[in-house]
């Protein structure tokens, strides 16, 4: 036991001696709470080596000083200039950095590292044309994501959408997990009316976690142009479901008659789901509400579309109002409200006669055909007559109304219109038949 105590005491003395030796001369134990600061730059290092040390420590001003000294001592070493320029760039001194990068590229146009660094300066300053001039030659030697991405952004900003698309496609080949690249590429496809490709790009963007209201809006636009209005409608059991809302990752359309808590629903891959998601995020501008109404119209849900157009009538911008009335008219037509259809068509024509002026005749003909299908011969004749008043020199319209008058036993009017057909087109292939009809029904007048 005594030997054990002696060993413990001896160990204590050794530890105490070590502690005392560690205290700098002239200092008390209480004064030695912080270790002495080690020198940042070991002796014997060159200016270039010291500059690299400061550079990787993020001390760019100190690095600049050392790299300047190295470059001044040996101007033939490109690596000294390169690091000097990079330190200047990181120290937010782009003008001086640019000059040095340009010197390097003048001496060696194939210096990809200098080209990439200079392109980053131009990208930050949004000097897109200069960026392209620097990076296009780099593609001969370096085919990687960063080059294609910067070129894509530059062309997209100019805008040169064709070249932007090509570079985004190349960038995504190198890095398929860049949500922002998929988004920008989707915008380009959408602008080019390549709606299937736009939808695919936006879907990928969502899958990568880029979930924003504007993205849902643009995906809804792509789906709508693909006529994917409601997707594949199915029945779902949804507790406390409410039509017009999203729940359980589906859009609830209508309840299923006779089935409790069961609804017809649209999937996420549908225009109505995506536009509703966008609205849920707080985007309630007239444009997106207009898109929602157009989706219902395209899906043939005229009642829903009609109600939404009525709400928008006083909110939509003047530039869009003619289109609103045109679509509003289509919803009314789908509901069989023909006078309202013609009224809204007239409003669209008044606002934009150069766009919708030719629509009126077709509108009369469409109503005439609906009247005819309903067995309303007098209504059919009435609206054919309105079409002829607008376009009196179209032989086919006169031919249609002539047969309608014959069916109505108004032979005088029938003969008059057959004669007009021959006046407009005297060399018609069926002219003999028309002469025979005129002769036959002239005796019936």
Secondary structure, DSSP 8 states (H G I E B T S, - for coil): -HHHHHHHHHHHHHHHHHHHHHS-TT--GGG-SS-----SS-TT--HHHHHHHHHHTT-HHHHHHHHHHHHHH-TT-HHHHHHHHHHHHHTT-HHHHHHHHHHHHHH-TT-HHHHHHHHHHHHHHT-HHHHHHHHHHHTTT--SHHHHHHHHHHHHHHT-HHHHHHHHHHHHHH-TT-HHHHHHHHHHHHHTT-HHHHHHHHHHHHHTT---HHHHHHHHHHHHHTT-SS-S-EEEE-TT--TTSEETTEEEEEE-TTSTTEEEEE-SSSHHHHHHHHHHTT---HHHHHHHHHHHHHTT-HHHHHHHHHHHTTTS-HHHHHHHHHHHHHHHHHTT-HHHHHHHHHHHHHH-HHHHTTHHHHHHHHHHHHHHHTT-HHHHHHHHHHHHHH-TT-HHHHHHHHHHHHHTT-HHHHHHHHHHHHHH-TT-TTHHHHHHHHHHHHTT-
